[in-house]
Each structure stands twice: as structure tokens, then as C-alpha cells.
Amino acid sequence: MGSCIQPLPTEVIHLIAAGEVIDSLAAVVRELVENAIDAAATRLTVSVWADQWRIQVTDNGTGMDLPELQQAALPHTTSKIHDRQDLWKICSLGFRGEALHSLAQLSELEILSRPAGSPQGWKILYNPQGEATQVETAAIAPGTIVTVTHLFGNWPARREGLPSIAQQLRAIQAIIQQVALSHPQITWQVQQNDREWFNLWSGKTARQILPQILRSVQNTDLREINLEVPALERVSDEESQTSNLQLLLGLPDRCHRHRPDWVRVAINGRSIQMPDLEQTILNAFRRTLPRDRHPVCLLHLQVPPEQIDWNRHPAKAEIYLHHLEFWQAKVSEAINQALRLNPESVSETLYSDRVGKLLKTAESGGGYTVNREIQPDDPSLLTPHSSLTAIAQVHNRYILAEHPAGMWLVEQHIAHERVLYEQVCDRWQTVRLEPAIILHHLSTHQLEQFDRLGLEVEPFGDRLWAIRTAPALLAQREDCTEALLELSLGGDLQTAQVATACRSAIRNGTPLTLTEMQTLLDQWQQTRNPRTCPHGRPIFLSLEETALARFFRRHWVIGKSHGI
């Protein structure tokens, strides 16, 4: 079989963003697993002996024959690209031909490989120049095993400048998790010092991978969106004319983080740093989460390779993406779509943890238990979206509503607060006050705040000020004076809008007629972010019909239960 690995032309080498790609144990893992994925591997075993500065990656990919192995560690040799035009059509994770050569220079490099269908494999040892110095036949399964030993053994200063072993192990774990989320079809077995460290089992999408990484997140806490986007650039009739936007987010009433550490962006299978898109994600979740909390959100774009320039960073951690503003708008639209109530999300978890514990306690008292394990993707849980039907008011605080999959409790105050907040944001209006409201002893800060909010204020005597305009929602309220004082104390326009909506919303303890309850439910369902109020509190609690049926044992045959 002819070799597919070949040296790059000099002109291509000069166009590549050069740089030392191996700077840590984690970098070794990154480069080797990317090569394995490029070789179509579906199972990867990563073994780490950090104290020995040793890494081994085993894959079941396509493997390499002997001529390929003899060239694999030479400088700038690769099977991924061949000429300068290929640099603008990168479809693989690796393409520069630097990684294995760098490993040969910095460590003792050994590769065993066998192509599928070949009767034998080969074992190659390399010298620091990347030349094969020892060639042996080897009995291995199809695939490749790369072993890196004594990394930086001849560079003690490099080792001393690296983070601690514990930090490097955390970095290895983070890299594997990032790669796994972008390539969910792969099964991972990771070992440390010949002992099992962690495993990640394959899935159809990242939705099956993330709960294995974040143990506090359940599959039902997540919402997934997959959108096809027409390509903006037409290169040729043969080129793909569509892009794909994959979004996986944690529902804001279910899960969030103390830090923005799980706002991730990947493009064409590679996790990257892209502050512009990360900020777009954070902005889309504003006023849906509690204060100082951040979303769980993974964005994966699959775009035509000619719209990306990977030569911005030696480790390919940053890119140039064409039409960035277009993609920012598409990401915002996708998040807004995911946060709405729709056929997939109308049927919520079987019940909240609180209700689940209540039912479990009741069952234990009755001397029987049930198995409430149901596959989250069961089609029977998905019901067509329809308006909720108001049934009753509970404690003048919660609206009890029926929908085809069960019933919900909706807290009336914060549901109305969400409705008013979005109305205020869309139509922030001020109206004239007749008569004006007189306030006294206003500080300079308060006067500046009124000016920022666009409210008209003028002196009215000794340390008195006349407030001539107010937000329309507050102008007709009896407590308008108190509300204006509250607004004057600080915060930006959005904070003022939240305060206005909160003060204007119906209070808990207020009796409502069925018509009023139904109107509120209809308005609330149409909001952009119906799951939480602007302060991040969950608005509704669901109890599904399937849970009710299990609790009341409707599957029992009564005669048998009485021994008849």
C-alpha cells in the first residue's frame, strides 16, 4: 500500500502558524487523541503515568502501514494536507505535521500500528530527528498505540517551569472532556498509574455525555437544539452549502453554575476560545438566572472549512471565523428558541425532587415501592403544545393548571413579573405625572440615576425636586412615590426594569378569578423566558400524569391485590 503521509512543501510550511505544540502532559494527550479521531477511532484508551512523565494512547482507528510509520515523525509530514490551497479547507483536527516530530525531540517515542485488513502490525522507535531507528513486527489489533516516555527528560528546566502534577492531571481530564463533548460517538477509558481513572461512554449527542461529566446535571435538565443554517459563502457547486448549529443548554430553572466555566464553544469538532460567542451566550441568559449564577451551555458550529482560518494560534485554540455577527445573531435566536415552552419541553421531569421525595416517603410508609426510572427520550412523554387550563387558585398564591401530560403549579406573582418585565423591556415608556411627585433630600447620585433612566426632574424649592415623568407601569400606582425612590438608589436600566416589573406584578395573597388566572397563564406561556422570573426563581412546578398513575397504582389489578 502506498504511503499517504508525505512531507509538506516549503511554501506551505511558511504559511502555517508555527510554534511548539507540546508544552505539557495535557498537550501530549490533546495531540495524540486528535490524531486518533482523524483516524476514525471510536474507542480510545488513555493511560497516564504522570510521575514518570509517560503517556500512552491506544485507538481502534485505521492504523498505519510501514512506509507511513517510517515518515510519521519526520518534520512537517502529514496526510491531512498537501498544498497551500488545502490550508483553507481544513477538515481534520491535525494538519501541521508537527506533533509527532516534537514528541520525538522531547521524549522517547514509540508507535505500534496495524491497518485494518493487514496481516501484521509494526513497532517503530524514533530518534530525536524523527527517524525510525528500530523496526519490528508486532502482534496487535487493528489500530494504533502511541507511547511517549520521559517527556522533557533532556529538558529539566522545562519540567520545572510546568504546573504541579495535580494541575496537569486536571488539565488532561479537562481536555478529554472537551474532546468527548465534541465527538460523542467515542468511548473513552482513562487510566492513571495502571488503575481506572474515569470512563465516558459514547452517545448520539453531547446530551448523553454531559451528565457523565457534571454529575449534578440530569439528562432531563438539558435542552438540545440542532439547526441547519444556509451557508453565506458559495465556493462551488460541489461545496456544502449548509452549516449546522448544535446547542446544548441547561434549563435555567434546573441547573446553573457559580462560575462561567461551562459556557463552551466548539467549531468543526474542536473546542476553542471565542470570547465574542461566549459573551453572546451569557447575554442571552441575562435575567433568567439567580444573581451571580451562570448558565451551562455548549455551542458547536459545523461550518464550511473555507469560512475558518485555523492559523491564529499554534495550538489551534483560537480561530478567525467569517461572518461573526451573523453567527452571534443565530446563537441568540437558538437560545431564545430553546428557552421557550414547546412540545419537547412541555413534558417536564416526572416531578420535581421535592414532590419525588414526598411520594417516596408516602410509599415507604405504605410498605411498597415503585420503579420510576423512565427513559427521558420516551416518545410517550412528548405531547403537542397546548394552552394550560386554569383550574383553581391554591392559597391565593399558586395557580393550579392542567395540561395533557399532567398538572402544573404556577406561582402567580413571579409569572406576572416575567410577563411585565418583557413588556417593559420591549416598550419602556415614560408618561407625565399630573401632578408631579415631590421628593426631598435627593443626593447627587440619585439625581444622576433619574437622568440615566430618562426621567424628568427639576428643582422645586429648598432641597425639593419635582419628578415630572415616571415609567408608565408605575404612574398609576398608589405607591409610585416609593417606587421612584427605589429606582433612584442605583442600578442600570435593566435593573430598573426588573424593579418596575416586580413592584407592578400582582402580589401573592391576591384572589384571582378563573378568567384572570387563565389570562395570566396565556400571557406567561408566550414570554421568551417562561421558566424563571427576572431574578432567576423557577416559576412553575410540574407533576406529570405518569407520576400520578404510578403513585395511585392504576396499573394494579384490584382483585389480585386483595388475593381474589
C-alpha angles and dihedrals in degrees: 000000000000119000119259094190112086140158118272119242114257092245091057093048089055091053094053121095096249124204142124104287096186110073103136145007088270091056090054090054092046095052095044097047091047089054089049092051090049085055090058096252117172097182125046131183116195117191121190130193098175097176089055093043089236131142130180126187120189122189139174094223131130095289129210132266124226099271090050092048091052091057100034097095099039115112116277096358117142143147093214102078136014110181142017093271089062090063089073094049102052110165099160133072093235126039111139100080092224106108103073092040090052090049091051089053095046103038147005104287124201127174128188116186142164126183118227109267094022116124093221144020133223136231117209131185118197134208122222090272090059095250121141107250101169126033124185137160114250135197104227137137117261109287137055138288117196118188123190114191132184094008110203088003091146092039106063092163089059092054092049092054094054127095119265120286090253091055092048091052090052089050091052091051091049093050093050091049092050093049092045092054091053093045106036093166090076126091114215130203112184123189133187121198091347092306130106111266104174141325132214117198121213124255141175094258141001088271089079093045103048097063088055089058101037102042093189091061120084125203089246091056089066134080122200129202126185116185132178112220122195111243116253096209124056110204101168140330089261096055121093109261099198136072128201130225116199117187128184116180139169112241106249094230090054111039141008139152138239089228132034089247095124100053098107135173127198129178124196093344099315127104109229142176109251111159094183094059092039090055090048089057093048091049091051090058096049113131093012098086135057118267115289092009126121134205132255104232134154120191121192120181122193106196134164107278093236089068092064133069110199094183097090098092132027092230091044089239093132131041144182108245120194118230095017094169090053091054092046089056092047092050092051091050092049093051091048089051092049094051095053124094107259140152093285096046101037089081102064131187111312087262138326121277089255094055091041091056090048092054092044090053091050091050093050090051090053094051097243137092137199134207109241095179106131126167106254092221094054104139090218089070093060113087131178112266114257135160117277115247117226112228107168147336118250117210089339085282112077130050113220107214134182126217130169094267098048135289138310135207111216121191104229100210099053093038088056090043090057091049094049094043093057091045090051092048092050095043111024101177133171123203133194118264116227107220103019119242114246118217127180138204094023114173125226088254092056092049090050090049092054088050092051090052092051095245119148114238129171136174114267104180139307105355090335126123131192116221104210100179136033138176109286093238092057101039095082096043123106090225094052091122093055091045092053091050089051091051091050094061096078150277133108127284093276091053089051090050091052091049091048093051093045094051092045098048120101112269127242107257092044113125114232131195120233089254092053091047092050092048091052092048091050092049093045094051090057096055120111095237107028097160099074139020120245088270092056099254116144111252103201142032119208129207111186126219089236089060092048091050091052094047094049091044095233088164091064122104101227096210093055092047088060094046094252 
